[in-house]
Each structure stands twice: as C-alpha cells, then as structure tokens.
Amino acid sequence: MNETFDFLTNTIGDLVDFDVENMTPETGLLELNLDSLDYVSLQLAIRKKYRVEIKFDDFTSGQITTIGEFCEYIESRMVTA
C-alpha cells in the first residue's frame, strides 16, 4: 500500500489545501473537503498511472470513506484488471 498511499496523498495534496504529512490511512475523505472536480481529477490520475477505473458511485455510497480504503480499492482493481 505504500506506493499507492504515497501517490494518492501527493495527488490529493496537489488538489486540496491539506498537508500531505498529516494524511494517514485513517484520514477520512470527508476531512479532505474534496469536491466533485477533485474526484474527477483523481479518477484521471489513477487511470493514467494504474490503468484502473474508479466508480464514483463507490464513494457516494459510503463504500470508501478513508484514504486507506481508497488505496485498498485501487490495489484490488489492479489485481483483477
């Protein structure tokens, strides 16, 4: 999860005003104040780096709530992709 976590936190850090050093796997996505455009930017960055499609519904349904869960989601998609 380290590489995925680092990529994800750095990408989020570029999008929002939240110190990357303060992000942990337990950090809630709601704490980051991501808006819909930020999620689209994340989707594009993840697709480009990992060739993984992210479903926005997985976020809105509450299935993914923390950075750690987001990393696990990406890594599980990489295995099956």
Secondary structure, DSSP 8 states (H G I E B T S, - for coil): -HHHHHHHHHHHHHHSS--GGG--TT-BGGGGT--HHHHHHHHHHHHHHH-----HHHHHTTS--BHHHHHHHHHHHHHH-
